[in-house]
């Protein structure tokens, strides 16, 4: 890859000048730059508790991938669904 910032800016300007196609094209970031007290932010451990790996159809992932995903989620303190996905 080419790390050319001017090329990125040119591409960004082209994309941003297009008519909206997706809902995300209508969204923008808030830029009020208010600082947040670090004590008001959940720790990484607390955030991980809310993560859930969904049930995934048998065959969509290999048995090894299913097992690896479950092990990883357990190691970070998150949850994994052991059921069959949709």
C-alpha positions as a Markdown table, in Angstrom:
| # | Residue | x | y | z |
|---|---|---|---|---|
| 1 | Unk | 0.0 | 0.0 | 0.0 |
| 2 | Unk | 0.8 | 3.5 | -0.8 |
| 3 | Unk | 0.6 | 5.8 | 2.3 |
| 4 | Unk | -0.2 | 8.9 | 0.2 |
| 5 | Unk | -2.2 | 11.4 | 2.3 |
| 6 | Unk | -2.9 | 13.7 | -0.6 |
| 7 | Unk | -4.4 | 10.8 | -2.6 |
| 8 | Unk | -6.6 | 9.9 | 0.4 |
| 9 | Unk | -7.8 | 13.5 | 0.7 |
| 10 | Unk | -8.6 | 13.5 | -3.1 |
| 11 | Unk | -10.6 | 10.3 | -2.7 |
| 12 | Unk | -12.4 | 11.6 | 0.5 |
| 13 | Unk | -13.4 | 14.8 | -1.3 |
| 14 | Unk | -14.8 | 12.7 | -4.2 |
| 15 | Unk | -16.8 | 10.4 | -1.9 |
| 16 | Unk | -18.1 | 13.2 | 0.3 |
| 17 | Unk | -19.3 | 15.2 | -2.8 |
| 18 | Unk | -21.5 | 12.3 | -3.9 |
| 19 | Unk | -25.3 | 12.1 | -3.2 |
| 20 | Unk | -26.2 | 10.1 | -0.1 |
| 21 | Unk | -26.8 | 6.4 | -0.9 |
| 22 | Unk | -26.7 | 4.7 | 2.5 |
| 23 | Unk | -28.2 | 5.8 | 5.8 |
| 24 | Unk | -24.6 | 6.2 | 7.2 |
| 25 | Unk | -24.0 | 8.9 | 4.5 |
| 26 | Unk | -26.5 | 11.1 | 6.4 |
| 27 | Unk | -24.7 | 10.8 | 9.7 |
| 28 | Unk | -21.9 | 12.9 | 11.0 |
| 29 | Unk | -19.6 | 13.1 | 14.0 |
| 30 | Unk | -20.2 | 15.5 | 16.9 |
| 31 | Unk | -17.3 | 17.8 | 17.2 |
| 32 | Unk | -18.0 | 19.7 | 20.4 |
| 33 | Unk | -14.8 | 18.2 | 21.8 |
| 34 | Unk | -16.1 | 18.1 | 25.4 |
| 35 | Unk | -13.7 | 16.0 | 27.5 |
| 36 | Unk | -15.1 | 13.1 | 29.4 |
| 37 | Unk | -13.9 | 12.3 | 32.9 |
| 38 | Unk | -12.0 | 9.0 | 32.7 |
| 39 | Unk | -13.9 | 7.8 | 35.8 |
| 40 | Unk | -17.2 | 8.0 | 33.8 |
| 41 | Unk | -16.0 | 5.5 | 31.3 |
| 42 | Unk | -16.5 | 1.7 | 31.7 |
| 43 | Unk | -13.4 | -0.4 | 31.9 |
| 44 | Unk | -12.5 | -2.7 | 29.1 |
| 45 | Unk | -13.5 | -5.6 | 31.4 |
| 46 | Unk | -17.0 | -4.2 | 31.9 |
| 47 | Unk | -17.4 | -3.5 | 28.2 |
| 48 | Unk | -16.3 | -7.1 | 27.3 |
| 49 | Unk | -19.0 | -8.5 | 29.6 |
| 50 | Unk | -21.6 | -7.0 | 27.2 |
| 51 | Unk | -20.2 | -8.7 | 24.1 |
| 52 | Unk | -21.8 | -11.8 | 22.7 |
| 53 | Unk | -20.7 | -14.0 | 19.9 |
| 54 | Unk | -24.0 | -15.0 | 18.2 |
| 55 | Unk | -25.1 | -18.5 | 17.2 |
| 56 | Unk | -23.6 | -19.4 | 13.8 |
| 57 | Unk | -25.0 | -22.0 | 11.6 |
| 58 | Unk | -23.2 | -25.3 | 11.6 |
| 59 | Unk | -21.2 | -25.4 | 8.4 |
| 60 | Unk | -20.7 | -21.7 | 8.2 |
| 61 | Unk | -17.7 | -22.1 | 10.4 |
| 62 | Unk | -15.6 | -25.2 | 10.9 |
| 63 | Unk | -15.8 | -27.0 | 14.3 |
| 64 | Unk | -12.3 | -25.7 | 15.0 |
| 65 | Unk | -13.4 | -22.1 | 14.3 |
| 66 | Unk | -16.5 | -22.5 | 16.6 |
| 67 | Unk | -14.2 | -23.8 | 19.4 |
| 68 | Unk | -11.7 | -21.1 | 18.9 |
| 69 | Unk | -14.4 | -18.4 | 19.0 |
| 70 | Unk | -15.8 | -19.8 | 22.2 |
| 71 | Unk | -12.4 | -20.0 | 23.9 |
| 72 | Unk | -11.5 | -16.5 | 22.9 |
| 73 | Unk | -14.9 | -15.1 | 24.2 |
| 74 | Unk | -14.5 | -17.0 | 27.4 |
| 75 | Unk | -10.9 | -15.7 | 27.9 |
| 76 | Unk | -11.9 | -12.0 | 27.5 |
| 77 | Unk | -14.9 | -12.5 | 29.9 |
| 78 | Unk | -17.6 | -12.2 | 27.1 |
| 79 | Unk | -20.3 | -14.6 | 26.2 |
| 80 | Unk | -20.7 | -17.0 | 23.3 |
| 81 | Unk | -23.9 | -18.6 | 22.1 |
| 82 | Unk | -23.6 | -22.3 | 21.8 |
| 83 | Unk | -26.8 | -22.6 | 19.7 |
| 84 | Unk | -27.4 | -23.0 | 16.0 |
| 85 | Unk | -27.6 | -19.7 | 14.2 |
| 86 | Unk | -30.5 | -18.6 | 11.9 |
